[in-house]
Structures are given as structure tokens and as C-alpha cells.
């Protein structure tokens, strides 16, 4: 099965899991596991041990908590409940997540947030997913959903200080644009509220 969600399609191990060759299961470790864990968290399935109560990104270890959460996900969506991420589970995850991001999404990155010589604008869900996955492994702070000037967004903060935020705009029920802001002057002008 060809995966469509950018975060999944760039990972060969998840492509294999989507064909059950082999499925992803308890005992595995690595980026593929972390990507599935983050997808489950993004879909509202809490993983307090894996994310240290939301203070870190998922640990990439397919342990007992991940198995329990996968089973809850499978049960909620009428799938075979086995705690294994194979063809059916990957298809459901992929379908839910691809529906959130417009395939032609435009991501704008301010000068402070951009890496030297990196583009300041990224077009397309797949291109953004590649960079986001690579960058997410380096994050040390907590990422929390917030209202950013009244719109849905994400905030990365450590020790109570906002380091960067993502502000989204939507069209047709999907994320159409995202602005990544790290400039301290711009951050100081933004109104944040807990969702």
C-alpha cells in the first residue's frame, strides 16, 4: 500500500509495515515507532510514559504503553485489535492524517527559525514532512497546542519561555498554510491562550 501522509511516506520501515512485511510490533525501536507514536498523540491518544507527560517527543520504543494505545486506536476504529501496526492500522492512520494536511500546503519560516542556507518557504505536504521529521528528533522542549492570536497552533517552550511557534490557517478543513516563528520581537507581539 502506498502511504500518502508525508510523515509516513518518507519512512521505509513504515512502508513495509503498511504491507505487513513485517508489521511493526512490541519490542521494536527507532524512528518508525516514534512517527507512529507521534501520530497517535496527534490524533488524541495520550502516551504519558512515552512522552514523559507531554514534556518530550515520543521515545521510539514500542513497549507496553504503545501496544495498549495501538489497541485502543484499533478498537475505536473497528480494526482487528492485536496491538500490531500492520496493513489495516497503517491504512487507518494514513487516511486520518492525510486528511489534515493540504497536499499543497505552504510553510513560511521566519529568519530566526530558518537554518542557514535553508529555504524560507516550503511547498507541499511531502516536502514539509521530510524536514519536520528530521527536525523533530532534535527538539528538547515541550510542544503544546495553543491558540495563537485566536487561531490553532503549536508552541515549543522550555522553562516557560516560548522558543518558536507554528500558526496554521485552514482551507477546506485542511491545514493550508503554516508560519514558523522564532523571532523574539514577533513572538512578543503574539497573544497565546490555552486550548
Secondary structure, DSSP 4 states (H G I P E B T S, - for coil): ----SHHHHT-HHHHHHHTTTTPB-TT-BSHHHHHHHHHHHHTT---TTTTTTTTS----B--HHHHHHHHHHHHHTT---SS-BSHHHHHHHHHHHHTTEEEEEEEEE-TTTSPTT--SEEESHHHHHHHHHHHHTT--SEEEEEEETTEEEEEEEETTEEEEEEEEEEETTEEEEEEEE--HHHHHT--EEE-
